[in-house]
Amino acid sequence: MGVERNIVAIELGSSAIRAIVGQRRIDGSLQVVGYEKESMPDSIRKGAIYNFDKTLAAITAVKSRLEERQKMHISRAYVGLAGQSLRTVGNSVTRNLDMRVAISEDLVDRLKDENLGKNYGEAEILDVVPQEYRVGGRSTSEPAGIMADRIEGLYKNIIARRTLREGIQRVMQMAKIDVADFFISPLLLSNYLLSDTEKRSGCALIDFGAETTTVAVYEKNILRHLVVIPLGGNNITADIAAKLHIDTEEAEQLKLRYGSAWTDEQDMDTTPTIDSTINQKFSQRQVLTIVEARQHEILENVWEQIKGYADRLMSGIVLTGGGANMKNLDKALKQLHGYDKTKTRLKPSSDDFTTNLKLDYQGNNLSTLLAMLRRGDAECMSEKPAERDLFTQDDSADPAATAPGTKGEGVVKSPPTPDDSAPEELESAAEPEPAKPQRPTAFSRFSKWLRNTATILVEPDHQ
């Protein structure tokens, strides 16, 4: 089956920079053909770029490895937006009409446009989720055609700091990757992991990350609440390292091996059988006490965000992300808040793609990347440029040969290009002057001698 297009997605996570390549087949199927990740500490913090140079180095590394294995050039990619500043903010727009009339689609569109003009200072609106419209004393999701003299639109604006997208755009440009589109990662992840039935009946998706925990609440198939809590698995690791006086790597291993969100007293081993690399002994109880304290703090913050919806979440809570591998998270929620409709889901119930790769869902949270692959529809790769010949002039610097195509709606626009209809005299004036003769360099003299020698060796003997 032929390949219609190659799609590339990149996720900038606190634990690692990840990139994935998928091939969309002519029959519409998707095959994952490449995956790379680069761990680069302190490059990304809480979803935003912290160290520009380290982030650039990590993106360049995964790009180079994918290009080498695919034998193609990555020209663009889809990128996910997440991070601490991402959240929903409610807003309403009201119109009082002179008389009772049928609400028109044009009026509804004007309400949406006015909502988009809401100023949030240093934050920008990334997307808008209409909640409902109040028309004639009733609430509806489809107000057009209803007779009324007043309409109020209720919206959830998804906002984030402007610097979040601007920073990612800048580092992608430095990595020579055009952004095909920005996706709001929690929304794509929710649509990928949750069924329409779950979102319609009420469901919360909790994504436990390395430095953040994201909460998304759905009811009646509409996003009702989105927030990013600035706490994650790295906080647990840091607590273990600080309290047991061990390094971070060893603390991470202890968390993975012994960590639990809830442990009954009779199941806890108090014997000091855990040996550290610095000849220190401590008990499982010590590790569990540290882990549970921080994990409970994270869960308390999660519950604070969803408690107002808890009795309406008929499909319960779905736990995902790397931190969802922590044992007994569901038990902790039940013990702390009496909530028992909890399940863990690291990937969809059935894969809608094929692959020959060994994808580790436990060690790598791939769902966001896979969700971006499913949504992406633009060609992201091209034939890999040929190796430069030693004596051949390099024409690849021609900007016309590498200029990106027109991007779609919702994407940061490219700088305006020069008008092709400019007068000829301006174009000719821009032509470079002929280069002045230069003295031959040592390398050019050697190259000329080498070519002449090769010519002599291969010419037939006419004598």
C-alpha positions in Angstrom: 0.0 0.0 0.0 1.5 3.4 -1.0 2.4 6.2 1.4 0.2 9.3 1.0 2.1 11.5 3.4 4.7 11.4 6.3 3.6 13.0 9.5 6.0 14.1 12.3 5.0 15.1 15.8 7.2 16.5 18.6 6.4 16.7 22.3 8.5 18.9 24.7 8.2 17.1 28.0 10.0 17.8 31.3 11.4 14.3 31.4 12.4 14.1 27.7 12.0 15.5 24.2 10.1 13.0 22.1 9.5 12.8 18.4 7.5 10.3 16.3 7.0 9.6 12.6 3.9 8.1 11.1 3.0 7.3 7.5 -0.6 7.9 6.4 -1.4 5.3 3.8 -3.7 5.8 0.8 -6.4 3.7 2.4 -6.4 6.0 5.4 -4.5 3.7 7.8 -1.6 4.9 9.9 1.7 3.1 10.4 4.3 4.3 13.0 7.7 4.0 11.5 10.0 6.0 13.8 10.3 7.1 17.4 13.1 8.8 19.2 13.5 10.5 22.6 16.3 12.6 24.2 16.5 13.1 27.9 17.9 16.6 28.6 17.5 17.7 32.3 16.5 21.3 32.9 15.6 21.9 29.2 11.9 22.1 29.8 10.3 23.0 33.2 6.6 22.7 33.8 5.9 22.5 30.1 7.8 25.7 29.1 11.3 26.1 27.7 13.7 26.7 30.6 17.1 26.4 28.9 17.0 27.3 25.2 20.3 25.8 24.3 19.6 22.4 25.9 16.1 22.3 24.3 17.6 23.0 20.9 20.2 20.4 21.3 17.6 17.8 22.3 15.3 18.6 19.3 18.3 18.5 17.0 19.4 15.1 18.3 16.0 13.4 17.8 15.6 15.0 14.4 19.0 13.8 13.2 18.4 10.3 14.4 15.0 10.1 12.7 16.4 11.6 9.5 19.2 9.1 9.5 16.9 6.1 10.0 14.2 7.3 7.6 16.7 8.5 5.0 14.5 11.6 4.6 14.6 15.2 5.7 12.2 16.6 8.4 11.0 19.9 7.2 8.1 20.5 9.5 6.4 18.9 12.5 3.3 19.2 14.7 4.0 20.4 18.2 2.0 20.1 21.4 1.3 22.9 23.8 1.0 22.2 27.5 2.4 23.6 30.7 1.6 25.4 34.0 0.1 28.5 32.4 -2.5 26.5 30.4 -6.0 26.7 31.8 -9.6 27.5 31.0 -11.2 30.8 32.0 -14.9 31.5 31.8 -16.4 34.4 30.0 -19.8 35.6 28.9 -21.0 37.9 26.2 -24.6 39.4 26.2 -26.7 41.1 23.6 -30.0 42.8 24.4 -32.1 43.2 21.3 -34.7 46.0 20.5 -37.4 43.5 19.8 -38.1 39.8 19.9 -36.6 38.2 16.8 -35.2 34.9 15.6 -31.6 34.5 16.7 -29.4 34.4 13.6 -26.1 32.5 12.9 -24.5 35.9 12.2 -25.4 37.2 15.7 -24.0 34.0 17.3 -20.8 34.5 15.3 -20.5 38.1 16.5 -20.8 36.9 20.1 -17.9 34.5 19.5 -15.8 37.2 17.9 -16.4 39.6 20.8 -15.4 36.8 23.2 -12.2 36.3 21.2 -11.4 39.9 21.8 -11.2 39.4 25.5 -7.8 40.7 26.8 -5.9 38.5 29.3 -2.8 40.6 29.5 0.3 38.4 29.1 -1.8 35.4 28.1 -3.4 34.6 24.8 -6.5 32.7 23.8 -5.5 29.4 22.2 -9.0 28.0 21.7 -12.6 28.6 22.7 -15.1 26.0 23.9 -18.7 27.3 23.9 -20.5 26.0 27.0 -24.1 27.1 26.3 -26.3 30.0 25.2 -29.1 31.4 27.4 -31.9 32.4 25.1 -35.5 33.3 26.2 -34.9 32.0 29.7 -33.7 28.6 28.5 -30.2 27.1 28.0 -29.2 25.6 24.6 -26.2 24.7 22.6 -27.9 25.7 19.3 -29.5 29.1 19.7 -29.9 29.9 16.0 -33.6 30.2 15.0 -35.0 30.7 18.6 -37.2 33.7 19.1 -35.9 36.0 21.8 -35.0 39.6 22.7 -31.8 38.7 24.7 -29.0 36.2 24.3 -26.0 35.4 26.5 -23.1 33.2 25.3 -21.1 31.4 27.9 -17.6 30.3 26.9 -14.5 28.6 28.3 -11.4 30.3 26.9 -8.3 28.1 26.8 -5.4 30.5 27.5 -1.7 30.3 28.2 1.2 32.8 28.4 2.2 34.2 25.0 5.8 33.3 25.8 4.9 29.6 25.8 4.2 29.4 22.1 6.7 32.1 21.1 9.5 30.2 22.8 8.7 26.9 21.1 8.3 28.7 17.8 11.7 30.2 18.1 13.5 27.0 19.1 11.9 25.1 16.3 13.1 27.7 13.8 16.6 27.4 15.1 16.3 23.6 14.7 15.2 24.3 11.0 11.8 22.7 11.6 8.7 24.5 10.4 5.7 24.2 12.8 2.9 22.6 10.8 0.4 23.4 13.6 0.3 23.8 17.4 -2.0 21.4 19.2 -3.3 21.8 22.8 -2.0 18.6 24.2 -4.6 17.9 26.9 -7.5 18.3 24.5 -5.9 15.9 21.9 -5.1 13.4 24.7 -8.6 13.5 26.0 -10.1 12.9 22.6 -7.7 10.0 22.1 -8.1 8.2 25.4 -11.7 9.0 26.3 -14.7 7.7 24.4 -17.6 9.9 23.3 -19.8 8.0 25.8 -17.4 8.8 28.7 -17.2 12.5 27.8 -21.0 12.7 27.3 -21.9 11.0 30.7 -19.2 12.9 32.6 -15.5 12.0 33.0 -12.3 13.5 34.3 -8.9 12.7 32.8 -5.9 13.2 35.1 -2.5 13.2 33.4 0.3 12.7 35.9 3.5 14.1 34.5 7.0 14.7 35.7 6.6 18.3 36.8 2.9 18.9 36.3 -0.5 17.2 36.7 -3.2 18.1 34.2 -6.9 17.9 35.0 -9.5 17.9 32.2 -13.2 17.5 33.0 -15.9 16.7 30.5 -19.7 16.6 30.8 -22.3 16.4 28.0 -19.4 15.9 25.5 -18.1 19.4 26.3 -14.9 20.4 28.1 -15.9 22.0 31.3 -12.7 22.6 33.1 -8.9 22.4 32.3 -6.1 23.2 34.7 -2.4 22.3 35.1 -1.2 21.8 38.7 2.5 22.6 39.1 3.3 19.3 40.9 4.4 16.0 39.5 6.6 12.9 39.9 9.8 14.9 40.1 8.6 16.4 43.3 8.4 12.9 44.9 11.8 12.1 43.6 13.3 15.3 45.0 11.7 14.6 48.4 13.2 11.2 48.6 16.7 12.5 47.7 16.5 15.3 50.2 15.2 13.4 53.2 17.4 10.3 52.7 20.4 12.2 51.6 20.9 10.3 48.3 21.3 11.5 44.7 18.4 12.0 42.4 19.0 9.0 40.2 19.0 6.6 43.2 15.9 8.4 44.6 14.1 7.8 41.2 14.9 4.1 41.3 13.6 3.8 44.9 10.4 5.6 43.9 9.8 3.3 40.9 10.6 0.1 42.9 9.0 0.8 46.3 6.7 3.8 45.8 3.0 3.5 46.5 0.2 6.1 46.9 -1.4 4.1 49.7 -0.1 1.2 51.8 -1.9 -0.5 54.7 0.0 -0.7 57.9 0.1 -4.5 58.0 1.6 -4.6 54.5 4.5 -2.3 55.4 8.0 -3.8 56.0 9.8 -1.9 58.8 13.1 -3.9 58.5 15.9 -1.7 57.3 16.7 -3.8 54.2 17.2 -1.2 51.5 20.9 -0.4 50.9 22.0 2.9 49.3 25.1 3.5 47.3 26.6 5.4 50.2 26.5 2.5 52.6 23.3 3.7 54.2 20.4 1.5 55.3 16.7 2.5 55.6 13.4 0.8 55.7 10.6 0.5 53.2 8.5 2.4 55.7 10.8 5.5 55.4 10.5 5.5 51.6 6.7 5.0 51.6 6.1 7.7 54.1 8.0 10.2 51.9 6.2 9.1 48.7 2.7 9.0 50.2 3.1 12.5 51.8 3.8 14.2 48.4 1.5 11.9 46.4 -1.4 12.7 48.7 -0.7 16.5 48.3 -0.9 16.0 44.5 -4.2 14.1 44.9 -5.6 16.7 47.2 -4.9 19.4 44.6 -6.5 17.2 41.9 -9.6 16.7 44.1 -9.9 20.4 44.7 -10.3 20.9 40.9 -12.9 18.1 40.3 -14.9 17.9 43.6 -17.5 20.3 42.2 -18.2 17.8 39.3 -17.6 14.5 41.3 -21.3 13.6 41.6 -21.8 14.2 37.9 -18.9 12.1 36.6 -20.9 9.0 35.7 -17.9 7.5 33.9 -15.5 8.3 36.7 -11.9 9.3 36.6 -9.3 8.1 34.2 -5.6 8.2 35.3 -2.9 8.4 32.7 0.7 9.7 32.2 4.0 8.4 33.5 3.0 9.1 37.1 -0.1 6.9 36.7 2.2 3.9 37.1 2.4 4.6 40.8 0.9 1.7 42.7 -2.5 2.1 44.5 -3.4 5.6 43.1 -7.0 4.4 42.9 -6.9 3.1 46.4 -5.6 6.4 47.7 -8.5 8.3 46.1 -10.9 6.0 47.7 -9.3 6.2 51.1 -8.9 10.0 51.0 -12.2 11.0 49.4 -14.4 7.9 49.2 -14.3 7.9 45.4 -14.0 4.5 43.9 -14.8 5.0 40.1 -11.2 5.2 39.0 -9.3 3.4 36.3 -5.8 3.7 34.7 -5.5 4.0 31.0 -2.0 4.5 29.4 -3.3 3.9 25.9 -6.6 3.5 24.0 -8.5 0.2 24.4 -7.5 -0.7 20.8 -4.7 0.6 18.7 -5.7 2.3 15.5 -2.3 2.1 13.9 0.3 -0.5 12.9 4.0 -0.6 13.7 7.0 -2.8 13.7 8.6 -0.9 16.5 8.5 -2.0 20.1 6.7 0.9 21.8 6.9 0.9 25.6 3.7 2.4 27.0 4.9 1.8 30.6 8.2 3.6 30.3 7.2 6.2 27.7 3.9 8.1 27.6 3.2 7.9 23.9 -0.5 8.7 23.8 -0.1 12.5 23.2 2.3 11.9 20.3 0.0 9.3 18.8 -2.9 11.7 19.2 -1.0 14.3 17.2 -0.2 11.8 14.5 -3.9 11.0 14.1 -4.8 14.7 13.8 -2.0 15.8 11.5 -2.6 15.8 7.8 0.3 17.7 6.3 3.4 16.2 4.6 6.3 16.8 7.0 9.2 15.1 5.2 11.1 15.4 2.0 13.8 13.6 0.2 17.1 13.9 2.1 19.5 16.3 0.4 22.3 14.6 -1.5 25.8 14.6 -0.1 27.8 17.6 -1.3 30.4 16.8 -3.9 33.9 18.2 -3.2 34.1 20.1 -6.4 30.4 20.9 -6.9 29.0 24.2 -6.0 26.4 24.1 -3.3 23.1 25.6 -4.5 21.0 24.4 -1.4 21.3 27.9 0.1 18.8 29.2 -2.4 15.9 30.5 -0.2 13.4 29.9 -2.9 14.1 26.2 -2.8 13.5 25.9 0.9 10.7 28.3 1.6 7.8 26.7 3.4 4.3 26.6 1.9 1.3 28.5 3.2 0.3 27.4 6.6 -3.3 26.7 7.6 -5.6 28.6 10.0 -4.5 28.8 13.6 -0.8 28.6 12.9 1.8 31.3 13.5 2.1 33.1 10.2 5.3 33.3 8.3 6.9 36.7 7.6 5.5 38.3 4.5 7.3 37.4 1.3 8.3 39.9 -1.3 5.6 40.8 -3.9 6.3 38.9 -7.1 4.7 41.8 -9.1 7.5 44.2 -8.0 8.9 46.4 -10.9 11.7 44.8 -12.9 14.1 47.7 -12.1 13.8 46.8 -8.4 14.5 43.2 -9.1 17.5 44.0 -11.3 18.8 46.4 -8.7 18.8 43.6 -6.2 21.0 41.4 -8.3 24.5 40.9 -6.9 27.4 42.5 -8.7 29.8 40.2 -10.4 32.5 39.0 -8.1 35.9 40.5 -8.4 38.7 38.2 -9.5 40.5 36.7 -6.5 43.9 35.1 -6.2 43.7 31.3 -6.2 43.9 29.8 -2.7 46.1 26.8 -1.8 43.1 24.5 -1.7 41.9 25.7 -5.2 45.3 25.1 -6.7 45.5 21.7 -5.2 42.0 20.9 -6.5 43.0 22.0 -10.0 46.2 19.9 -9.9 44.2 16.9 -8.7 41.6 17.2 -11.6 44.4 17.7 -14.2 46.2 14.6 -12.8 43.0 12.6 -13.0 42.5 13.7 -16.6 46.1 12.6 -17.6 45.6 9.2 -16.0 42.4 8.4 -17.8 43.3 9.9 -21.3 44.1 7.2 -24.0 47.7 7.0 -25.2 47.7 8.3 -28.8 51.4 7.6 -29.4 
